[in-house]
């Protein structure tokens, strides 16, 4: 059910799979392995959303923003071991709290950033995605600078997320090696769940006020982030 909910959330809010699934799996197997395991269903869900929305993608925005995100993601994935499991868990918790804070406060919506700055934030969001498997909130905030329609916003963000997954996932799988094998059943269940949730989100949840839904999700994500940090103190 958690995987279904995360897939539906991502369809409406532009983030949610990494924010929801990674922290809970991290409590069982540690953050580095959880990031690797969640990257697989995350990428497949992004591919499904893109297949449903590809006509809405703003390709001129994606060309630079997506490339910056993918490069940042690859750098983050390579640098991940330097942080250690505890450092990654705390970084993930802090990022979730930051995601909640900027969404709930409306801070980004009240400002207009130059596009070069937004491209740079795209790279930074990819870096976080590579490090801790969570970057959707930061990516969504950066995309607000481009005045996209709601469907173009989700579609372009989804395309950027898929580029991030293509860049980082091979690094995760290579590094995890045989450790990821026992998680294959859980990965399969998560994959089915997020794909089903993606369909649910596309068909039903878009009827809800998107901003209200995003803020509710952000509040929940912030609480999870606080829990993660508290678990390491």
Secondary structure, DSSP 8 states (H G I E B T S, - for coil): -HHHHHHHHHHHHS--HIIIIIHHHHHHH-HHHHHHHHHHHHHHHHHHHHHHHGGG--HHHHHHHHHHHHHHHHHHHHHGGGTHHHHHHHHHHHHHHHHHHHHHHTTTTT----HHHHHHHHHHHHHHHHHHS--HHHHHHHHGGG---HHHHHHHHHHHHHHHHHHHHHHHHHHHGGGGGGGHHHHHHHHHHHHHHHHHHHHTGGGS-HHHHHHHHHHHHHHHHHHHHHHH-
